[in-house]
Amino acid sequence: MKTVLACATLALTLVHPQDPSVTSRAAGPIRWAEGAPNAISEVKNDAKVEGLKTDDIHIFVSLADLKETQYNRVWIQVANHGKTPLDFDPMTASLVNEKDKVVRAEMPDKAAKDIQKFGEAKSQEMGSAHCPNMIATQCQPTPTQLQVARQIMQYSTQQAAWVKDNALAKKTLAPGEEEQGIVVFKKDKKAADYILKVPVGASVFEFPFHAENKLPSYD
């Protein structure tokens, strides 16, 4: 019996809440709030940037429309100000809307393919002849239609390449190291308010954002 009690006492000692590692794991999410001493808010290039700082982590984020695509993009900058390595996987980030629907981060290659595919379909549609009747035999697309079709194809190709070139990758940040890039999320069908959740190491950072979720049209 004494042996059992001793083991139980040792176990309690090992998980005592004063243990900083246990406290870190048990702590709730760190949410951005207007005016909070650890919160930062500014506008850069017409985009709202929100930031949070802890002793070990500095993180800045900005959500914006990825124009003429099915995606929103979130720019994320993470810096490790601690003394130990910090694991960061951007694919664990998510958006949660007011109905608690969770939008997971999209893999960059898949998003790029979707953007390219939509652009190709829209380019073909815009470059097709619109004949006044079904028996027309000499109906051809106009030069303007062909020009618009080429522009759509070029733009969607650029957007797809930009997503792949700027996407954040899973990484372990060394002390003093910083990383930045984008994560993309599929748009909802209408405008929505979100909480962006970004896990970094043992912490989860939360930021409120609004997105118009404007679907691609090229009109």
C-alpha positions as CSV (number, residue, x, y, z in Angstrom):
1,M,0.0,0.0,0.0
2,K,2.9,2.4,0.9
3,T,4.4,1.7,-2.5
4,V,1.1,2.5,-4.3
5,L,0.7,5.8,-2.4
6,A,4.3,6.7,-3.1
7,C,3.8,6.2,-6.8
8,A,0.6,8.2,-6.8
9,T,2.3,11.1,-5.0
10,L,5.2,11.0,-7.5
11,A,2.7,11.1,-10.4
12,L,0.9,14.1,-8.9
13,T,4.3,15.9,-8.5
14,L,5.2,15.3,-12.1
15,V,2.0,16.8,-13.4
16,H,1.7,19.6,-10.9
17,P,0.1,22.7,-12.6
18,Q,3.2,24.8,-11.7
19,D,5.1,22.8,-14.3
20,P,5.4,25.4,-17.2
21,S,5.1,22.8,-19.9
22,V,1.9,21.4,-18.5
23,T,0.5,25.0,-18.1
24,S,1.4,25.7,-21.7
25,R,-0.5,22.6,-23.0
26,A,-3.5,23.2,-20.8
27,A,-3.8,26.9,-21.6
28,G,-6.7,28.0,-23.8
29,P,-6.4,29.8,-27.2
30,I,-4.9,33.2,-27.3
31,R,-7.4,35.5,-29.0
32,W,-6.8,38.9,-30.6
33,A,-8.8,41.7,-29.0
34,E,-8.9,45.4,-29.8
35,G,-6.8,47.4,-27.4
36,A,-5.3,44.4,-25.7
37,P,-1.6,45.1,-24.7
38,N,-0.3,42.1,-26.7
39,A,-2.5,42.8,-29.7
40,I,-1.5,44.8,-32.8
41,S,-3.7,46.2,-35.6
42,E,-2.7,48.1,-38.7
43,V,-3.5,48.5,-42.3
44,K,-0.9,47.6,-45.0
45,N,-1.6,47.8,-48.7
46,D,-5.3,48.3,-48.0
47,A,-5.3,45.0,-46.0
48,K,-6.0,44.8,-42.2
49,V,-3.1,43.1,-40.3
50,E,-3.7,41.7,-36.9
51,G,-0.9,40.6,-34.6
52,L,-0.3,38.9,-31.2
53,K,2.8,38.7,-29.2
54,T,3.8,36.3,-26.4
55,D,7.2,35.9,-24.8
56,D,8.0,33.1,-27.2
57,I,5.9,33.8,-30.3
58,H,5.2,36.8,-32.5
59,I,2.5,36.2,-35.1
60,F,0.9,38.5,-37.7
61,V,-1.9,37.6,-40.0
62,S,-4.0,39.2,-42.8
63,L,-7.0,37.8,-44.7
64,A,-7.9,39.0,-48.2
65,D,-9.7,37.9,-51.3
66,L,-7.6,36.0,-53.9
67,K,-9.3,37.8,-56.8
68,E,-11.1,35.9,-59.5
69,T,-10.5,32.6,-57.7
70,Q,-12.5,30.3,-55.5
71,Y,-10.2,31.1,-52.5
72,N,-9.4,33.6,-49.8
73,R,-5.8,33.8,-48.8
74,V,-4.3,34.4,-45.4
75,W,-0.8,35.9,-45.1
76,I,0.9,34.6,-41.9
77,Q,4.2,35.7,-40.4
78,V,5.5,33.7,-37.4
79,A,8.7,34.4,-35.4
80,N,10.2,32.2,-32.7
81,H,11.4,34.5,-29.9
82,G,11.8,31.5,-27.5
83,K,14.8,29.4,-26.6
84,T,13.6,26.1,-28.0
85,P,12.5,25.0,-31.5
86,L,8.9,25.7,-32.5
87,D,6.8,23.4,-34.7
88,F,4.5,25.1,-37.2
89,D,2.3,23.4,-39.8
90,P,0.2,25.9,-41.8
91,M,-2.2,23.1,-42.9
92,T,-3.6,23.0,-39.3
93,A,-4.9,26.5,-39.7
94,S,-8.7,26.9,-40.1
95,L,-11.5,29.4,-40.4
96,V,-14.6,29.0,-38.3
97,N,-17.7,31.0,-39.3
98,E,-20.5,32.3,-37.1
99,K,-22.4,29.0,-37.5
100,D,-19.3,27.0,-36.3
101,K,-18.7,25.7,-39.7
102,V,-14.9,24.9,-40.1
103,V,-13.1,25.7,-43.3
104,R,-9.8,23.7,-43.5
105,A,-6.7,25.0,-45.2
106,E,-6.4,23.9,-48.8
107,M,-3.3,22.2,-50.1
108,P,-1.5,24.7,-52.3
109,D,-1.1,22.4,-55.3
110,K,-4.8,21.5,-55.2
111,A,-5.8,25.1,-55.0
112,A,-3.5,26.0,-57.9
113,K,-5.1,23.3,-60.0
114,D,-8.6,24.5,-59.2
115,I,-7.7,28.1,-60.1
116,Q,-6.2,27.0,-63.3
117,K,-9.1,24.7,-64.2
118,F,-11.7,27.5,-63.6
119,G,-9.7,29.9,-65.6
120,E,-9.5,27.5,-68.5
121,A,-13.2,26.9,-68.5
122,K,-14.0,30.6,-68.3
123,S,-11.5,31.4,-71.0
124,Q,-13.1,28.8,-73.3
125,E,-16.6,30.2,-72.5
126,M,-15.6,33.8,-73.2
127,G,-13.7,32.9,-76.4
128,S,-16.6,30.9,-77.9
129,A,-18.7,32.4,-80.7
130,H,-22.2,33.5,-79.6
131,C,-24.2,32.8,-82.8
132,P,-27.7,34.5,-83.2
133,N,-29.2,31.2,-84.5
134,M,-28.4,27.5,-84.7
135,I,-28.0,27.5,-88.5
136,A,-25.3,30.1,-88.7
137,T,-22.2,28.6,-90.4
138,Q,-19.8,31.5,-90.5
139,C,-20.2,32.5,-86.8
140,Q,-16.8,33.2,-85.3
141,P,-15.7,34.8,-82.0
142,T,-14.8,38.5,-82.3
143,P,-11.3,39.8,-81.8
144,T,-12.5,41.3,-78.5
145,Q,-13.8,37.9,-77.3
146,L,-10.5,36.3,-78.1
147,Q,-8.5,39.0,-76.4
148,V,-10.6,38.6,-73.2
149,A,-10.2,34.8,-73.3
150,R,-6.4,35.2,-73.5
151,Q,-6.4,37.6,-70.6
152,I,-8.4,35.3,-68.4
153,M,-6.2,32.4,-69.2
154,Q,-3.1,34.5,-68.4
155,Y,-4.5,35.9,-65.2
156,S,-5.6,32.5,-63.8
157,T,-2.2,31.0,-64.7
158,Q,-0.5,33.9,-62.8
159,Q,-2.8,33.4,-59.7
160,A,-2.2,29.6,-59.7
161,A,1.6,30.1,-59.8
162,W,1.5,32.8,-57.1
163,V,-0.3,30.4,-54.7
164,K,2.3,27.7,-55.2
165,D,5.3,30.1,-55.0
166,N,4.1,31.9,-51.8
167,A,2.6,29.0,-49.9
168,L,3.8,28.3,-46.4
169,A,5.3,24.9,-45.7
170,K,5.5,22.8,-42.6
171,K,8.6,23.7,-40.7
172,T,10.3,23.7,-37.3
173,L,11.5,27.2,-36.5
174,A,14.8,27.5,-34.7
175,P,15.1,30.1,-31.9
176,G,15.3,33.5,-33.6
177,E,14.0,32.2,-36.9
178,E,11.0,33.7,-38.8
179,E,8.8,32.4,-41.6
180,Q,6.1,34.0,-43.7
181,G,3.8,33.1,-46.6
182,I,0.2,32.3,-47.4
183,V,-2.4,29.7,-46.6
184,V,-5.6,29.5,-48.8
185,F,-9.1,28.6,-47.9
186,K,-12.1,27.8,-50.1
187,K,-14.7,30.7,-50.1
188,D,-18.1,30.3,-48.7
189,K,-21.1,31.1,-50.9
190,K,-21.7,34.5,-49.2
191,A,-20.0,37.0,-47.0
192,A,-19.2,35.8,-43.5
193,D,-17.4,36.6,-40.2
194,Y,-14.7,34.2,-39.2
195,I,-12.3,33.3,-36.4
196,L,-9.0,32.4,-37.9
197,K,-7.3,29.7,-35.8
198,V,-3.5,29.2,-36.2
199,P,-1.8,26.5,-34.0
200,V,1.9,27.3,-33.4
201,G,3.8,24.9,-31.2
202,A,1.7,24.3,-28.1
203,S,-0.4,27.5,-28.6
204,V,-3.4,28.3,-30.7
205,F,-3.8,31.9,-31.8
206,E,-7.2,33.3,-32.9
207,F,-8.1,36.3,-35.0
208,P,-11.5,37.7,-36.1
209,F,-11.9,38.6,-39.7
210,H,-14.7,39.4,-42.2
211,A,-14.6,38.1,-45.8
212,E,-16.8,39.1,-48.7
213,N,-16.3,35.7,-50.3
214,K,-16.7,37.1,-53.8
215,L,-16.8,34.2,-56.3
216,P,-14.9,34.4,-59.5
217,S,-16.8,35.8,-62.5
218,Y,-14.4,37.7,-64.8
219,D,-17.4,39.8,-65.7
